[in-house]
Amino acid sequence: MRKLGVACVIAVLAWAMAGGCASRKEPVSLTVAAGAGLSEVMPAVGADFERAQPDIKVTFTFGNAGAISAQVKQGAPVDVVVFPSGGGHMDALERDGFILPGSRWVVARDDLVLAVPAGKQVPADPWSWLRSSEVRRVAIGDPKAVPAGVYAMQVLRHLGLDAALEPKLVYAGTVRQALVYVEQGEAEAALVYRSTVRGSDKARVAAVAPQETHDAIFFEGAVVKAARHADEVQLFLQYLLSPGAVRVFEEHGFRAAK
């Protein structure tokens, strides 16, 4: 009887362990390709999302909008894209059928600013100062691939500075790289997002580009048509608009989507 009892216990434990393993759900993994200007805020938002949705794991990859768009078109395993609207890259993805119709969301807004070294004193009119011989290089994102560069060129054209500054422009592969040029003393100024300058101890905002000088700056998220877990992706995009996510975006220098 004792042997039979032990055998029964072993059988019950084996059944329970097998059942437990069968019922344990592996987390769904999402891959989010985001603009380089989001490289600090998105991991913070993603960590909060994973705490709220423990069955979903989020992996981020960062780059400029042009590179992300090219990767999606080449079939890279991406579920969500999030980057600024400037340059029409999101429009092209939708037009060419690479994102789900109606899945685009505005997740945050931002401002374009003129950044200079932290200890640099500039005249009362920083924009005119850019013409001076004191300024040898002005960094902006490459307008062909970096939305911040598109906005920067709009500002320069609106202010009548594009021709005068053309020889001084240094084109960066990402908006963050444009700021690095200023931080490392390789450029006297850069046109970047306000959120890009936030937290830098080597650069500061010298001026904010007037809203009327450029298109509205907003970051969009969208579901890639080839996404493997569309329902979980929608949960993630919806979370980006939640009060908790909005608070994190604002803490990182962005403005709320609405």
C-alpha positions as a Markdown table, in Angstrom:
| # | Residue | x | y | z |
|---|---|---|---|---|
| 1 | Met | 0.0 | 0.0 | 0.0 |
| 2 | Arg | 2.9 | 2.4 | 0.9 |
| 3 | Lys | 4.4 | 1.7 | -2.6 |
| 4 | Leu | 1.1 | 2.3 | -4.2 |
| 5 | Gly | 0.7 | 5.6 | -2.4 |
| 6 | Val | 4.1 | 6.8 | -3.4 |
| 7 | Ala | 3.4 | 5.8 | -7.0 |
| 8 | Cys | 0.1 | 7.8 | -6.9 |
| 9 | Val | 1.9 | 10.8 | -5.5 |
| 10 | Ile | 4.5 | 10.7 | -8.2 |
| 11 | Ala | 1.9 | 10.3 | -10.9 |
| 12 | Val | -0.1 | 13.3 | -9.6 |
| 13 | Leu | 3.1 | 15.4 | -9.4 |
| 14 | Ala | 4.0 | 14.4 | -13.0 |
| 15 | Trp | 0.5 | 15.3 | -14.2 |
| 16 | Ala | 0.6 | 18.6 | -12.4 |
| 17 | Met | 4.0 | 19.5 | -13.8 |
| 18 | Ala | 3.0 | 18.5 | -17.3 |
| 19 | Gly | -0.2 | 20.5 | -17.0 |
| 20 | Gly | 1.6 | 23.5 | -15.6 |
| 21 | Cys | 4.1 | 23.5 | -18.5 |
| 22 | Ala | 1.3 | 23.1 | -21.0 |
| 23 | Ser | -0.7 | 26.0 | -19.5 |
| 24 | Arg | 2.3 | 28.4 | -19.2 |
| 25 | Lys | 2.0 | 30.9 | -21.9 |
| 26 | Glu | 5.2 | 32.1 | -23.6 |
| 27 | Pro | 5.3 | 35.9 | -23.9 |
| 28 | Val | 4.5 | 37.4 | -27.3 |
| 29 | Ser | 7.4 | 39.3 | -28.7 |
| 30 | Leu | 6.9 | 42.6 | -30.6 |
| 31 | Thr | 9.6 | 44.4 | -32.6 |
| 32 | Val | 9.2 | 48.2 | -32.7 |
| 33 | Ala | 11.3 | 50.2 | -35.2 |
| 34 | Ala | 11.5 | 53.8 | -33.9 |
| 35 | Gly | 13.1 | 57.0 | -34.9 |
| 36 | Ala | 16.4 | 57.8 | -33.3 |
| 37 | Gly | 14.9 | 60.8 | -31.5 |
| 38 | Leu | 12.8 | 58.3 | -29.5 |
| 39 | Ser | 15.8 | 56.2 | -28.3 |
| 40 | Glu | 15.4 | 57.3 | -24.7 |
| 41 | Val | 11.7 | 57.6 | -24.2 |
| 42 | Met | 10.5 | 54.5 | -26.0 |
| 43 | Pro | 12.4 | 52.0 | -23.8 |
| 44 | Ala | 10.9 | 53.8 | -20.7 |
| 45 | Val | 7.4 | 53.5 | -22.2 |
| 46 | Gly | 8.1 | 50.0 | -23.2 |
| 47 | Ala | 9.1 | 49.0 | -19.7 |
| 48 | Asp | 5.8 | 50.4 | -18.3 |
| 49 | Phe | 3.9 | 48.6 | -21.0 |
| 50 | Glu | 5.5 | 45.3 | -20.2 |
| 51 | Arg | 4.6 | 45.7 | -16.5 |
| 52 | Ala | 1.0 | 46.3 | -17.6 |
| 53 | Gln | 1.0 | 43.4 | -20.1 |
| 54 | Pro | 3.4 | 40.8 | -18.8 |
| 55 | Asp | 2.6 | 38.4 | -21.6 |
| 56 | Ile | 4.0 | 40.8 | -24.2 |
| 57 | Lys | 7.8 | 41.6 | -24.6 |
| 58 | Val | 8.9 | 44.6 | -26.6 |
| 59 | Thr | 12.2 | 44.9 | -28.5 |
| 60 | Phe | 13.2 | 48.2 | -29.9 |
| 61 | Thr | 15.5 | 49.1 | -32.9 |
| 62 | Phe | 16.3 | 52.7 | -33.7 |
| 63 | Gly | 17.3 | 54.6 | -36.9 |
| 64 | Asn | 16.2 | 57.4 | -39.2 |
| 65 | Ala | 12.8 | 57.2 | -40.8 |
| 66 | Gly | 14.3 | 56.6 | -44.3 |
| 67 | Ala | 16.2 | 53.6 | -43.1 |
| 68 | Ile | 13.3 | 52.2 | -41.1 |
| 69 | Ser | 11.0 | 52.5 | -44.2 |
| 70 | Ala | 13.6 | 50.7 | -46.4 |
| 71 | Gln | 13.8 | 47.9 | -43.9 |
| 72 | Val | 10.1 | 47.4 | -43.7 |
| 73 | Lys | 9.9 | 47.4 | -47.5 |
| 74 | Gln | 12.6 | 44.7 | -47.6 |
| 75 | Gly | 10.7 | 42.5 | -45.3 |
| 76 | Ala | 12.4 | 43.0 | -42.0 |
| 77 | Pro | 10.6 | 41.4 | -39.1 |
| 78 | Val | 9.0 | 44.6 | -37.7 |
| 79 | Asp | 5.6 | 44.8 | -36.1 |
| 80 | Val | 5.3 | 48.5 | -35.3 |
| 81 | Val | 7.0 | 51.6 | -36.7 |
| 82 | Val | 7.1 | 54.9 | -34.8 |
| 83 | Phe | 8.8 | 58.0 | -36.3 |
| 84 | Pro | 8.1 | 61.7 | -37.2 |
| 85 | Ser | 5.8 | 62.4 | -40.1 |
| 86 | Gly | 8.2 | 64.8 | -41.9 |
| 87 | Gly | 9.5 | 63.7 | -45.2 |
| 88 | Gly | 6.5 | 61.6 | -46.1 |
| 89 | His | 8.0 | 58.2 | -45.2 |
| 90 | Met | 4.9 | 57.0 | -43.3 |
| 91 | Asp | 2.7 | 58.2 | -46.2 |
| 92 | Ala | 4.8 | 56.2 | -48.6 |
| 93 | Leu | 4.6 | 53.1 | -46.4 |
| 94 | Glu | 0.8 | 53.4 | -46.4 |
| 95 | Arg | 0.5 | 54.2 | -50.1 |
| 96 | Asp | 2.6 | 51.2 | -51.0 |
| 97 | Gly | 0.6 | 48.8 | -48.8 |
| 98 | Phe | 3.2 | 48.1 | -46.1 |
| 99 | Ile | 1.1 | 49.3 | -43.1 |
| 100 | Leu | -2.4 | 48.4 | -42.1 |
| 101 | Pro | -5.0 | 50.9 | -43.4 |
| 102 | Gly | -6.4 | 53.0 | -40.5 |
| 103 | Ser | -3.6 | 52.0 | -38.1 |
| 104 | Arg | -1.7 | 55.2 | -37.9 |
| 105 | Trp | -1.7 | 57.0 | -34.5 |
| 106 | Val | -0.2 | 60.3 | -33.5 |
| 107 | Val | 1.7 | 59.4 | -30.3 |
| 108 | Ala | 3.5 | 62.7 | -29.4 |
| 109 | Arg | 4.4 | 66.2 | -30.7 |
| 110 | Asp | 7.6 | 68.2 | -30.5 |
| 111 | Asp | 9.2 | 71.6 | -31.3 |
| 112 | Leu | 12.2 | 72.4 | -33.5 |
| 113 | Val | 14.9 | 74.4 | -31.7 |
| 114 | Leu | 18.3 | 75.9 | -32.3 |
| 115 | Ala | 20.8 | 74.2 | -30.1 |
| 116 | Val | 24.2 | 75.6 | -29.2 |
| 117 | Pro | 27.0 | 74.6 | -26.8 |
| 118 | Ala | 25.9 | 74.9 | -23.2 |
| 119 | Gly | 28.2 | 77.8 | -22.3 |
| 120 | Lys | 27.8 | 79.7 | -25.5 |
| 121 | Gln | 26.2 | 83.2 | -25.4 |
| 122 | Val | 24.5 | 84.2 | -28.6 |
| 123 | Pro | 23.0 | 87.6 | -29.7 |
| 124 | Ala | 19.3 | 88.5 | -29.1 |
| 125 | Asp | 18.5 | 87.3 | -32.6 |
| 126 | Pro | 20.1 | 83.8 | -32.8 |
| 127 | Trp | 18.8 | 83.2 | -36.3 |
| 128 | Ser | 20.7 | 86.2 | -37.8 |
| 129 | Trp | 23.7 | 85.2 | -35.8 |
| 130 | Leu | 23.9 | 82.0 | -38.0 |
| 131 | Arg | 25.0 | 84.2 | -40.9 |
| 132 | Ser | 28.0 | 85.6 | -39.1 |
| 133 | Ser | 31.5 | 84.4 | -39.6 |
| 134 | Glu | 31.6 | 83.1 | -36.0 |
| 135 | Val | 29.3 | 80.3 | -37.2 |
| 136 | Arg | 31.3 | 77.9 | -39.4 |
| 137 | Arg | 29.0 | 74.8 | -39.2 |
| 138 | Val | 25.3 | 74.2 | -38.6 |
| 139 | Ala | 24.2 | 70.6 | -38.2 |
| 140 | Ile | 20.9 | 69.3 | -39.4 |
| 141 | Gly | 19.5 | 65.9 | -40.2 |
| 142 | Asp | 19.9 | 64.7 | -43.7 |
| 143 | Pro | 16.5 | 65.8 | -45.3 |
| 144 | Lys | 16.5 | 62.7 | -47.5 |
| 145 | Ala | 16.1 | 60.4 | -44.6 |
| 146 | Val | 15.7 | 62.3 | -41.4 |
| 147 | Pro | 12.4 | 64.1 | -40.7 |
| 148 | Ala | 14.1 | 66.7 | -38.5 |
| 149 | Gly | 16.2 | 67.7 | -41.5 |
| 150 | Val | 13.0 | 68.3 | -43.5 |
| 151 | Tyr | 11.7 | 70.6 | -40.8 |
| 152 | Ala | 15.1 | 72.3 | -40.5 |
| 153 | Met | 15.1 | 73.2 | -44.2 |
| 154 | Gln | 11.6 | 74.5 | -44.0 |
| 155 | Val | 12.6 | 76.8 | -41.2 |
| 156 | Leu | 15.7 | 78.0 | -43.0 |
| 157 | Arg | 13.8 | 78.7 | -46.2 |
| 158 | His | 11.0 | 80.5 | -44.3 |
| 159 | Leu | 13.6 | 82.7 | -42.6 |
| 160 | Gly | 15.5 | 83.3 | -45.8 |
| 161 | Leu | 18.6 | 81.6 | -44.5 |
| 162 | Asp | 18.8 | 78.6 | -46.7 |
| 163 | Ala | 21.1 | 80.1 | -49.4 |
| 164 | Ala | 23.4 | 81.8 | -46.9 |
| 165 | Leu | 23.8 | 78.8 | -44.7 |
| 166 | Glu | 24.0 | 76.2 | -47.5 |
| 167 | Pro | 27.9 | 76.1 | -47.4 |
| 168 | Lys | 27.8 | 75.8 | -43.6 |
| 169 | Leu | 25.4 | 72.9 | -43.3 |
| 170 | Val | 26.6 | 69.5 | -42.0 |
| 171 | Tyr | 24.1 | 66.7 | -42.6 |
| 172 | Ala | 23.7 | 64.1 | -39.9 |
| 173 | Gly | 22.3 | 60.6 | -40.2 |
| 174 | Thr | 20.0 | 61.1 | -37.3 |
| 175 | Val | 18.7 | 64.0 | -35.2 |
| 176 | Arg | 20.7 | 62.8 | -32.2 |
| 177 | Gln | 23.9 | 62.8 | -34.3 |
| 178 | Ala | 23.2 | 66.5 | -35.3 |
| 179 | Leu | 23.2 | 67.4 | -31.6 |
| 180 | Val | 26.4 | 65.4 | -31.0 |
| 181 | Tyr | 28.2 | 67.6 | -33.5 |
| 182 | Val | 27.4 | 70.6 | -31.2 |
| 183 | Glu | 28.2 | 68.7 | -28.0 |
| 184 | Gln | 31.6 | 67.7 | -29.4 |
| 185 | Gly | 32.4 | 71.2 | -30.7 |
| 186 | Glu | 32.2 | 70.1 | -34.4 |
| 187 | Ala | 29.4 | 72.6 | -35.1 |
| 188 | Glu | 28.4 | 75.9 | -33.6 |
| 189 | Ala | 24.7 | 75.2 | -33.8 |
| 190 | Ala | 22.2 | 72.5 | -34.8 |
| 191 | Leu | 18.5 | 72.4 | -35.6 |
| 192 | Val | 17.0 | 69.5 | -33.6 |
| 193 | Tyr | 13.9 | 68.6 | -31.6 |
| 194 | Arg | 13.4 | 70.1 | -28.1 |
| 195 | Ser | 13.3 | 66.6 | -26.7 |
| 196 | Thr | 16.7 | 65.9 | -28.3 |
| 197 | Val | 18.4 | 68.6 | -26.2 |
| 198 | Arg | 16.6 | 67.7 | -23.0 |
| 199 | Gly | 19.0 | 66.2 | -20.5 |
| 200 | Ser | 22.1 | 67.2 | -22.4 |
| 201 | Asp | 24.7 | 68.9 | -20.2 |
| 202 | Lys | 26.8 | 70.0 | -23.2 |
| 203 | Ala | 24.1 | 71.8 | -25.2 |
| 204 | Arg | 21.2 | 74.2 | -24.6 |
| 205 | Val | 18.3 | 75.7 | -26.5 |
| 206 | Ala | 19.1 | 79.1 | -27.9 |
| 207 | Ala | 15.8 | 79.7 | -29.7 |
| 208 | Val | 12.6 | 77.9 | -30.7 |
| 209 | Ala | 11.6 | 77.9 | -34.3 |
| 210 | Pro | 8.3 | 79.7 | -34.7 |
| 211 | Gln | 5.4 | 77.3 | -35.4 |
| 212 | Glu | 4.6 | 79.0 | -38.7 |
| 213 | Thr | 8.0 | 78.3 | -40.1 |
| 214 | His | 7.6 | 74.6 | -40.5 |
| 215 | Asp | 5.0 | 71.8 | -40.7 |
| 216 | Ala | 3.6 | 70.6 | -37.4 |
| 217 | Ile | 6.0 | 68.0 | -35.8 |
| 218 | Phe | 4.3 | 64.9 | -34.7 |
| 219 | Phe | 5.4 | 61.3 | -34.2 |
| 220 | Glu | 3.2 | 58.6 | -35.6 |
| 221 | Gly | 2.9 | 54.9 | -34.9 |
| 222 | Ala | 1.5 | 52.3 | -37.3 |
| 223 | Val | 1.0 | 48.6 | -37.6 |
| 224 | Val | 3.2 | 46.9 | -40.2 |
| 225 | Lys | 1.0 | 44.9 | -42.5 |
| 226 | Ala | 3.2 | 41.8 | -42.0 |
| 227 | Ala | 3.0 | 42.1 | -38.2 |
| 228 | Arg | 2.8 | 38.6 | -36.6 |
| 229 | His | 0.7 | 39.7 | -33.6 |
| 230 | Ala | -1.7 | 42.4 | -34.7 |
| 231 | Asp | -3.9 | 42.3 | -31.6 |
| 232 | Glu | -0.9 | 42.8 | -29.3 |
| 233 | Val | 0.4 | 45.5 | -31.5 |
| 234 | Gln | -2.9 | 47.4 | -31.2 |
| 235 | Leu | -2.6 | 47.1 | -27.4 |
| 236 | Phe | 0.9 | 48.6 | -27.6 |
| 237 | Leu | -0.2 | 51.5 | -29.8 |
| 238 | Gln | -3.2 | 52.2 | -27.6 |
| 239 | Tyr | -0.9 | 52.2 | -24.5 |
| 240 | Leu | 1.2 | 54.9 | -26.2 |
| 241 | Leu | -1.8 | 57.2 | -25.7 |
| 242 | Ser | -2.5 | 56.3 | -22.1 |
| 243 | Pro | -2.0 | 58.8 | -19.3 |
| 244 | Gly | 1.0 | 56.9 | -18.1 |
| 245 | Ala | 2.7 | 57.0 | -21.5 |
| 246 | Val | 1.8 | 60.6 | -22.0 |
| 247 | Arg | 3.5 | 61.5 | -18.7 |
| 248 | Val | 6.7 | 59.7 | -19.7 |
| 249 | Phe | 6.7 | 61.4 | -23.1 |
| 250 | Glu | 6.3 | 64.8 | -21.4 |
| 251 | Glu | 9.1 | 64.0 | -18.9 |
| 252 | His | 11.4 | 63.4 | -21.9 |
| 253 | Gly | 10.6 | 66.8 | -23.5 |
| 254 | Phe | 7.7 | 65.9 | -25.9 |
| 255 | Arg | 4.2 | 67.3 | -26.0 |
| 256 | Ala | 1.0 | 65.3 | -25.7 |
| 257 | Ala | -0.4 | 64.0 | -29.0 |
| 258 | Lys | -3.7 | 66.0 | -28.6 |
